[in-house]
């Protein structure tokens, strides 16, 4: 695997690119970009394909080889976009599962609208939350098929309490390597500095911390 010249990060549902504000220091010498999946879209009609298109468009502005990393919903967005991009490395952090794992639920009928973040999570929390597309969320829950194999290297990151279908099952499906982070909950996987540090080491950045902030 070639050491990436760029790192492209995709956030989860109801969050934004600021969740990755502390990640750049772990990838010295690389261009690090956290894409805003909602930017320029009519959010009520935003789809998973449009979110993936935002990733593809941002990748076109970056040097290669590329490390593409997505968190939660962004993990599945990155998986969709990777079919076009063929990155050097795809990293999925507790992603929503594809239909091959989570099943297909045609009874869920996608429609336009907004999903509001949970008030208990948004009040005084460490991450600024915002509404997201109800249409994209319905597509996630309905099931999006992304059959194996993946023609590029991939890594699945998950915590101790992760459901099998958002961690090990995805790694088994795609033949991905696994990275388990002990003591980290779902949100902690983007806030805990052990995660970007471990991903950077895996991607060939040696000892990123030695380069300083």
Secondary structure, 3 states (H helix, E strand, C coil): CCCCCEEEEECCCCCCHHHHCCCHHHCCCCEEEEECCCCCCCHHHCCHHHHHHHHHHHHCCCCCCEEEEEECHHHHHHHHHHHHHCCCEEEEECCCCCHHHHCCCCCCCCCCCEECCCHHHHCCCCCCCCCEEHHHHHHHHHCCCCCCCCCCEEEEEEECCCCHHHCHHHHHHHCCEEEEECCCCCCHHHHCHHHHHHHHHHCCCCCHHHHCC
